[in-house]
Amino acid sequence: MYAEERQDLVERIVGENGRAAVVDLARQFNVTTETIRRDLAQLEGQGVLRRVHGGAVSSTRSSRTEESVAKRLGLNADAKERIADLAMTLIPTTFSGAIAIDAGTTTGILAERIAAWEPQSRSQSLVVITNSILIAGTVSSNQDVEVQLIGGRLRGITGAAVGSSTLAQLSRIRPDIAFLGANGVHARFGLSTPDEDESAVKNALATGSRRAVALADASKLGEESLVRFAALDDIDTIITDASPADDLADALAEAEVEVMVA
């Protein structure tokens, strides 16, 4: 196979899958890893992909890539529905206490489930704390739920309150469970998101709750975004829709993170 043919196929693989590993490509084309790295260097020069540690990702992917909640609603919808259903098992009808819900699409689906939540006894109370105006609006339809909306500077792209006043309010509370979204969950980098201000809020929720639960569909596993908001050992549980790859699974086990697969 000529180099040009191989590079065309590499470009197609990265385009279809979003990323590719050097060792996998070398095995697939029966060439050395050095040959693949030269291919990737040439393709990067043409602007069709971007090299990262161990392989390459599509040139359209960036650590700052961030789409609005509205645009992300239909992405991996079935997986997010299953994740939300499994997350609800942590809030049974017997639950009484306070939970925090981060801004995001999977957490938004969880909010829809909570809007239909019913307590086993009227003596129970469920408090939902959120910095998302969208989630607050969804959950507020449930008369059995008390909603505490955390204020601050509003980020239009996510509908989330951020900034110093948001962090000051969060520093005074300690919810029983915090449900967090993430743009990336990586074995070495931990959990990350594109925006620094939103990262600070996520960190406050992760470290300030009694139990931190990350909701991340399989497309986020093994990925890195720009700003880390939590190390793996800052998280107690991750709920996803597919078993993590071996390196991430090992890292999660070492950090004693419970993995729940929907």
Sequence and secondary structure as in RCSB ss.txt:
>XXXX:A:sequence
MYAEERQDLVERIVGENGRAAVVDLARQFNVTTETIRRDLAQLEGQGVLRRVHGGAVSSTRSSRTEESVAKRLGL
NADAKERIADLAMTLIPTTFSGAIAIDAGTTTGILAERIAAWEPQSRSQSLVVITNSILIAGTVSSNQDVEVQLI
GGRLRGITGAAVGSSTLAQLSRIRPDIAFLGANGVHARFGLSTPDEDESAVKNALATGSRRAVALADASKLGEES
LVRFAALDDIDTIITDASPADDLADALAEAEVEVMVA
>XXXX:A:secstr
  HHHHHHHHHHHHHHHSEEEHHHHHHHHT  HHHHHHHHHHHHHTTSEEEETTEEEETT  TT    HHHHTTT
THHHHHHHHHHHGGGS TT  EEEEE SSHHHHHHHHHHTT   SSTT  EEEEESBHHHHHHHTT TTEEEEE 
 SEEETTTTEEESHHHHHHHTT   SEEEEE SEEETTTEEEES HHHHHHHHHHHHHSSSEEEE  GGGBT   
SEEEE GGG SEEEESS   HHHHHHHHHTT EEEE 
